[in-house]
Amino acid sequence: MGSPAAHDAVAIAREFALGGEVVTAKPYGSGHINDTYLIETNPGHAPHRFVLQRINHNVFRRPDELMANVERVCAHAHAKLKKAGFADADRRTLRLIPTTAGRAWLTDPLGNRWRCYHFVHDATGHDVIRSPEQAYAAAKAFGAFQALLADLPGGRLHETIPDFHHTPSRFARFQEALAKDSHGRAAATVPEIAFALARGHEVSVVVEALRDGSLPERVTHNDTKLNNVLLDDVTQEGICVIDLDTVMPGSVLYDFGDLVRTSTSPAAEDETDLSKVRMQFPMFEALVQGYLASARGFLTPKEKSLLPFAGKLITFEIGLRFLTDWLEGDTYFKVKRPGHNLDRARTQFKLVESIEAQFPAMQALVDRS
């Protein structure tokens, strides 16, 4: 379906109703999945900017369902913000530009799906959380995103990646990989395997609660990293949640849990010096305060109570996926060195240990918040 260099982004951009002549199309951003371009047009006075993207359908195998989700989510969020009287509603949610034929996305002759967004001005994405203030801003933005979509009409969104956070399925896959030991790696991984097996009784908590209705299914983002929130360049407020490709039905606990996993440790995801890996309580406190500032109005008591556990569960789940991939011969995650996936698993499990050590204090904080 072609590499970025193979696409005529200017010609593609002209298929969208941009309201002016396309002047430039340049590769944009640091994403590794979709092909992204910054489009500039000249409508006769000041240039206007847009973001054009080709969806990677090798990763997202159901691109039309994905875009149907994105179209519904963007339209509903924008309408609610306008109705609520936000003067900057146009900056607070992604907005799709229709094609010249009036469609929400374009399918080119090669079968590629393209979309075009308004550019969110005076706001920037950041790759690493460096302060509790940033953690607060990110958590508040994701909570606000969930709040906007808590009353999304029209039925259930498409589940574009089935069982994405189905931890029992991830655990079963790990057990299968362990039983096969197809690459003879289990003997060198005894402590990590024991760590995973000892926590198997916890993997079904959220899934079973969703099944029996004691936790509600929500519209969730499913990739709640800081770089998926644009922060206002002046105020540093979380303005707009981006990267909506994984938006689908789930539990809000998945989103909050991944915030804890990606935001509370100062160490890299593949840090080999495990003494650097720890759950920083001030960061967790900022996440809780920011998230509840925008999500408190729709959370059920059980959802709120399980916020600390969510951090542990999602961190364990990702560690389990790294360990499984290591046992299976590094077939899913890209690796840059021997043992890379094992290093990643150890880092996640060390963070789980740090969460467990501080869990009573984490729970007490949430209960009194």
FENWOTA-V170003 format. One record per residue. N is the residue number from 1. RES is the residue in one letter. SS is DSSP state (A for helix, B for strand, O for the rest). PHI is phi as a letter, one per 40 degrees, with the letter a starting at -180 (* if undefined). OMEGA is omega in whole degrees, -180 to 180 (NA if undefined). Layout:
((N,RES,SS,PHI,OMEGA) (N,RES,SS,PHI,OMEGA))
This chain:
((1,M,O,*,171) (2,G,O,h,175) (3,S,O,c,179) (4,P,A,d,-177) (5,A,A,c,-176) (6,A,A,c,-175) (7,H,O,c,175) (8,D,O,c,-174) (9,A,A,c,179) (10,V,A,c,179) (11,A,A,c,178) (12,I,A,c,-178) (13,A,A,d,-180) (14,R,O,c,177) (15,E,O,c,180) (16,F,B,b,-177) (17,A,O,c,-174) (18,L,O,c,176) (19,G,O,g,179) (20,G,O,a,-180) (21,E,B,c,178) (22,V,B,c,-178) (23,V,B,c,-179) (24,T,B,a,173) (25,A,B,a,-175) (26,K,B,b,174) (27,P,B,d,-170) (28,Y,O,a,173) (29,G,O,g,-176) (30,S,O,b,-179) (31,G,O,c,-176) (32,H,O,b,-173) (33,I,O,b,-179) (34,N,O,c,172) (35,D,B,c,-173) (36,T,B,b,-179) (37,Y,B,b,171) (38,L,B,c,-178) (39,I,B,b,173) (40,E,B,b,177) (41,T,B,b,175) (42,N,B,b,-178) (43,P,O,c,-180) (44,G,O,h,176) (45,H,O,b,-178) (46,A,O,c,177) (47,P,B,c,174) (48,H,B,b,-178) (49,R,B,b,180) (50,F,B,a,177) (51,V,B,b,180) (52,L,B,b,-178) (53,Q,B,b,167) (54,R,B,c,-179) (55,I,O,c,178) (56,N,O,c,-176) (57,H,O,c,169) (58,N,O,c,176) (59,V,O,c,-180) (60,F,O,b,-170) (61,R,O,c,-179) (62,R,O,b,-172) (63,P,A,c,180) (64,D,A,c,175) (65,E,A,c,178) (66,L,A,d,-178) (67,M,A,c,175) (68,A,A,c,175) (69,N,A,c,-177) (70,V,A,c,-180) (71,E,A,c,-180) (72,R,A,c,-176) (73,V,A,c,-179) (74,C,A,c,-178) (75,A,A,c,-178) (76,H,A,c,-179) (77,A,A,c,-179) (78,H,A,c,180) (79,A,A,c,179) (80,K,A,c,180) (81,L,A,c,178) (82,K,A,c,-179) (83,K,A,c,-179) (84,A,O,c,175) (85,G,O,g,178) (86,F,O,c,-180) (87,A,O,c,180) (88,D,O,b,-179) (89,A,A,d,-178) (90,D,A,c,178) (91,R,A,c,-169) (92,R,O,c,172) (93,T,O,a,173) (94,L,O,c,179) (95,R,O,b,-179) (96,L,B,c,171) (97,I,O,c,179) (98,P,O,c,172) (99,T,B,c,179) (100,T,O,c,176) (101,A,O,c,177) (102,G,O,g,179) (103,R,O,c,-177) (104,A,O,c,177) (105,W,O,a,-175) (106,L,B,b,170) (107,T,B,b,-177) (108,D,O,c,-176) (109,P,O,c,179) (110,L,O,c,179) (111,G,O,g,176) (112,N,O,c,175) (113,R,B,b,-179) (114,W,B,b,175) (115,R,B,b,179) (116,C,B,b,180) (117,Y,B,b,162) (118,H,B,d,177) (119,F,O,c,178) (120,V,O,c,-173) (121,H,O,c,174) (122,D,O,f,177) (123,A,B,a,-171) (124,T,B,b,172) (125,G,B,c,-180) (126,H,O,b,-174) (127,D,O,c,-174) (128,V,O,b,175) (129,I,O,c,-175) (130,R,O,b,-177) (131,S,O,a,174) (132,P,A,d,179) (133,E,A,c,177) (134,Q,A,c,178) (135,A,A,c,178) (136,Y,A,d,-177) (137,A,A,c,-179) (138,A,A,c,-178) (139,A,A,c,179) (140,K,A,c,-180) (141,A,A,c,179) (142,F,A,c,174) (143,G,A,c,178) (144,A,A,c,177) (145,F,A,c,178) (146,Q,A,c,-180) (147,A,A,c,179) (148,L,A,c,-173) (149,L,A,b,-178) (150,A,O,c,180) (151,D,O,b,-180) (152,L,O,d,-180) (153,P,O,c,171) (154,G,O,g,178) (155,G,O,g,-174) (156,R,O,c,173) (157,L,O,c,174) (158,H,O,c,174) (159,E,O,c,-170) (160,T,O,c,173) (161,I,O,b,-175) (162,P,O,d,175) (163,D,O,f,-176) (164,F,O,d,179) (165,H,O,b,179) (166,H,O,c,-172) (167,T,A,d,177) (168,P,A,d,177) (169,S,A,c,177) (170,R,A,c,-180) (171,F,A,c,178) (172,A,A,c,177) (173,R,A,c,176) (174,F,A,c,-180) (175,Q,A,c,177) (176,E,A,c,179) (177,A,A,c,179) (178,L,A,c,-179) (179,A,A,c,-180) (180,K,A,c,-177) (181,D,O,f,-170) (182,S,O,c,-180) (183,H,O,b,176) (184,G,O,g,-175) (185,R,O,b,-175) (186,A,A,c,-177) (187,A,A,c,-180) (188,A,A,c,-173) (189,T,A,b,-173) (190,V,A,c,-178) (191,P,A,c,-179) (192,E,A,c,178) (193,I,A,c,179) (194,A,A,c,178) (195,F,A,d,-178) (196,A,A,c,-178) (197,L,A,c,-178) (198,A,A,c,-178) (199,R,O,b,-179) (200,G,A,c,-178) (201,H,A,c,-177) (202,E,A,b,-169) (203,V,O,c,-174) (204,S,O,c,-172) (205,V,A,d,-176) (206,V,A,c,-179) (207,V,A,c,180) (208,E,A,c,179) (209,A,A,c,174) (210,L,A,c,-178) (211,R,A,c,-177) (212,D,A,c,175) (213,G,O,g,179) (214,S,O,c,167) (215,L,O,b,179) (216,P,O,c,170) (217,E,O,c,-178) (218,R,B,b,167) (219,V,B,c,-175) (220,T,B,b,-175) (221,H,O,c,174) (222,N,O,g,174) (223,D,O,a,-168) (224,T,O,c,173) (225,K,O,c,-180) (226,L,A,d,-176) (227,N,A,c,173) (228,N,A,b,171) (229,V,B,b,174) (230,L,B,c,179) (231,L,B,c,178) (232,D,B,d,-175) (233,D,O,c,-179) (234,V,O,c,-173) (235,T,O,c,-175) (236,Q,O,g,174) (237,E,O,c,172) (238,G,B,c,-172) (239,I,B,c,-170) (240,C,B,a,174) (241,V,B,c,-177) (242,I,O,b,180) (243,D,O,f,-173) (244,L,O,c,-175) (245,D,O,c,-179) (246,T,O,b,177) (247,V,O,c,-178) (248,M,B,a,180) (249,P,B,c,179) (250,G,B,i,176) (251,S,O,b,175) (252,V,A,d,180) (253,L,A,c,177) (254,Y,A,c,-179) (255,D,A,c,-180) (256,F,A,c,179) (257,G,A,d,180) (258,D,A,c,172) (259,L,A,c,178) (260,V,A,c,-178) (261,R,A,c,-172) (262,T,A,c,-170) (263,S,A,b,-169) (264,T,O,c,-179) (265,S,O,b,179) (266,P,O,c,-175) (267,A,O,c,175) (268,A,O,c,-177) (269,E,O,c,-179) (270,D,O,b,180) (271,E,O,d,180) (272,T,O,c,176) (273,D,O,c,-173) (274,L,A,c,176) (275,S,A,c,180) (276,K,A,c,-173) (277,V,O,c,178) (278,R,O,a,174) (279,M,O,c,-179) (280,Q,O,c,-174) (281,F,A,d,178) (282,P,A,d,177) (283,M,A,c,178) (284,F,A,c,180) (285,E,A,c,179) (286,A,A,c,177) (287,L,A,c,-180) (288,V,A,c,-178) (289,Q,A,c,180) (290,G,A,c,-178) (291,Y,A,c,-179) (292,L,A,c,178) (293,A,A,c,-178) (294,S,A,b,-174) (295,A,A,b,-174) (296,R,O,d,-174) (297,G,O,c,-179) (298,F,O,b,-178) (299,L,O,c,171) (300,T,O,c,178) (301,P,A,d,-179) (302,K,A,c,176) (303,E,A,d,-180) (304,K,A,c,-177) (305,S,A,c,-176) (306,L,O,c,-179) (307,L,A,d,178) (308,P,A,c,179) (309,F,A,c,-180) (310,A,A,d,178) (311,G,A,c,178) (312,K,A,c,-175) (313,L,A,c,-176) (314,I,A,c,176) (315,T,A,c,177) (316,F,A,c,-179) (317,E,A,d,-179) (318,I,A,c,175) (319,G,A,d,178) (320,L,A,c,179) (321,R,A,c,177) (322,F,A,c,-180) (323,L,A,c,178) (324,T,A,c,-179) (325,D,A,c,176) (326,W,A,c,-179) (327,L,A,c,-178) (328,E,O,c,177) (329,G,O,g,175) (330,D,O,g,-176) (331,T,O,b,-175) (332,Y,O,b,-178) (333,F,O,c,176) (334,K,O,c,-180) (335,V,O,b,-179) (336,K,O,b,-180) (337,R,O,a,175) (338,P,O,c,179) (339,G,O,g,-175) (340,H,A,c,180) (341,N,A,c,177) (342,L,A,c,175) (343,D,A,d,179) (344,R,A,c,179) (345,A,A,c,-179) (346,R,A,c,179) (347,T,A,c,179) (348,Q,A,c,-179) (349,F,A,c,176) (350,K,A,c,177) (351,L,A,c,175) (352,V,A,d,179) (353,E,A,d,-180) (354,S,A,c,176) (355,I,A,c,180) (356,E,A,c,-179) (357,A,A,c,-178) (358,Q,A,b,-171) (359,F,A,d,179) (360,P,A,d,179) (361,A,A,c,178) (362,M,A,c,-180) (363,Q,A,c,180) (364,A,A,c,178) (365,L,A,c,-178) (366,V,A,c,-177) (367,D,A,c,-179) (368,R,A,c,-177) (369,S,O,c,NA))
